[in-house]
Amino acid sequence: MAPVTLYPKKLSAVWLLLACSAFVAGGIWMAEKKGWIGYACAGFFSLGIPVALVQLLPGSAYLQLDDNGLTYCSLFRKKSIPWSLIDEFFVVTLKQAGLKVHTMIGFNHVPGYQGKRFGRGLSRAVAHCEGALPDTYGKKAEELVVLLNSYLRASRAREGT
């Protein structure tokens, strides 16, 4: 299959920037009446501003799919996973108090994979998957799962497994 590169929507980074900026302003305003707690809130939410700004930079986040596997990048940190280590991709819906709070792409490793057992076990307990992608890269989760699983099937067909 032809290599493809997907990018996340920039709108989510803009919303993060606006929300963090509003909370920083609110914390500074609150500090006039409540003292240090307002500055603590402003300081905490100010940490999200550089994260949002980095997400807006070109090349800071993407998903590449090719014959060898997938590579995803988040905040300029790349992680590559060969198709041979992945068993399946699926949609994971995280809920809190019965309400949907986040949808992401989860995956499990092939049986017998021994790497990062503690982290995979923790992830399985929390999100019911051994790993997850940090974004849906401008696609609906269901659409991205279909695309990822088609690359996975094509890889297995090439390998004859």
C-alpha positions, 0 to 999 in steps of 0.5 A: 500500500502507498505510504500516507501521512495524516495530521491532527486538526489544529482546532483542538490546539487552538481550543486548548490555547484559548481555554488555558489562557482563560483559566490563567486570566481567571486565576490571576483575577482570583488571586486578587481576592483569594491570594496564593491559590489563584496564582497556583491555578494560574501557574498550573493552567499556564503549563498548557499554553506552551503545549498548545503552541507546540502543537500548532507548529508544523511537524509537531504531530502526525501519523505515518503509515507505510509497508513497515509499520506506523510512526506517530509523532506527538510534541516532536517525539516519534514512536514507530511500531512495526506491523508485526507487533500489532494484533488489531486496532479498535475504537476505545470509548472512555467514559466517566460516570456513564458519560463519554469523555474521549474516543481514541484508537486502541491496539493490542500487541500480538500474543507472545509480545513481552515488551513493556509488560507493566505499562501494557497491563496498566493500560489494559486495566484503565482503557481496555487496550495495550496501547493507543494513538494520541489523536485521530488525525483529522478522521473519525475514529471508526474511519481511522480504524478501518484504514489502520486495519487495512494496512495491518492486513496488507502487511500480513498478506505480504508476509504470508501470515 
